[in-house]
Amino acid sequence: MEHMITADTPQQIALFRLLSLRGALKLEILGLKKRGQSVYSILKQEYGFKGSKQSVLDQLQAKIKELKSE
């Protein structure tokens, strides 16, 4: 039987979104493209991250670690 996780608090939902964005940014770094706005630009716009894609990924990792410790 498969184990399901439910994100039902605002903090859990925000963390899940950041984890999803992290996965998408890793794919962008590898060269995968998507239609519309890039995840890289979304993260820079919404969270004020600066620098290269790798730098933004590092900043995102720190943000996720911070949220997990709360």
C-alpha positions as CSV (number, residue, x, y, z in Angstrom):
1,M,0.0,0.0,0.0
2,E,1.3,3.5,-0.9
3,H,1.8,6.0,1.8
4,M,0.2,9.5,1.2
5,I,1.2,12.7,2.9
6,T,-1.3,15.4,3.4
7,A,-0.3,19.1,3.5
8,D,-3.1,20.8,5.3
9,T,-1.6,23.8,7.1
10,P,-0.4,27.0,5.4
11,Q,3.2,26.2,6.4
12,Q,3.1,22.7,4.9
13,I,1.5,24.0,1.7
14,A,4.2,26.7,1.4
15,L,7.0,24.1,2.0
16,F,5.5,21.7,-0.6
17,R,5.4,24.6,-3.1
18,L,9.0,25.4,-2.4
19,L,10.0,21.7,-2.8
20,S,8.1,21.6,-6.1
21,L,9.9,24.8,-7.3
22,R,13.2,23.4,-6.3
23,G,12.6,20.3,-8.4
24,A,11.6,22.4,-11.4
25,L,14.6,24.7,-11.0
26,K,16.9,21.7,-11.0
27,L,15.4,20.6,-14.3
28,E,15.8,24.1,-15.7
29,I,19.5,24.0,-14.7
30,L,19.8,20.7,-16.6
31,G,18.4,22.5,-19.7
32,L,14.7,21.5,-19.6
33,K,12.5,24.4,-20.8
34,K,8.8,25.1,-20.1
35,R,6.3,27.5,-21.6
36,G,5.7,30.7,-19.8
37,Q,7.7,32.2,-17.0
38,S,10.7,30.3,-15.9
39,V,10.9,29.0,-12.3
40,Y,14.2,30.9,-12.0
41,S,12.4,34.2,-12.7
42,I,9.5,33.3,-10.4
43,L,11.8,32.6,-7.5
44,K,13.8,35.8,-8.1
45,Q,10.5,37.8,-8.3
46,E,8.7,36.3,-5.3
47,Y,11.5,35.7,-2.9
48,G,14.0,38.4,-4.0
49,F,16.8,35.9,-4.7
50,K,19.7,37.2,-6.7
51,G,22.4,35.7,-8.9
52,S,22.8,32.7,-11.2
53,K,20.4,29.8,-11.4
54,Q,22.8,27.8,-9.1
55,S,23.0,30.6,-6.7
56,V,19.2,30.9,-6.6
57,L,19.0,27.1,-6.0
58,D,21.4,27.4,-3.1
59,Q,19.3,30.3,-1.6
60,L,16.2,28.2,-2.1
61,Q,17.8,25.2,-0.3
62,A,18.6,27.5,2.7
63,K,15.0,28.8,2.7
64,I,13.6,25.2,2.7
65,K,16.0,24.2,5.5
66,E,14.8,27.2,7.5
67,L,11.1,26.3,7.0
68,K,11.7,22.7,7.9
69,S,13.3,23.7,11.2
70,E,10.4,25.9,12.3
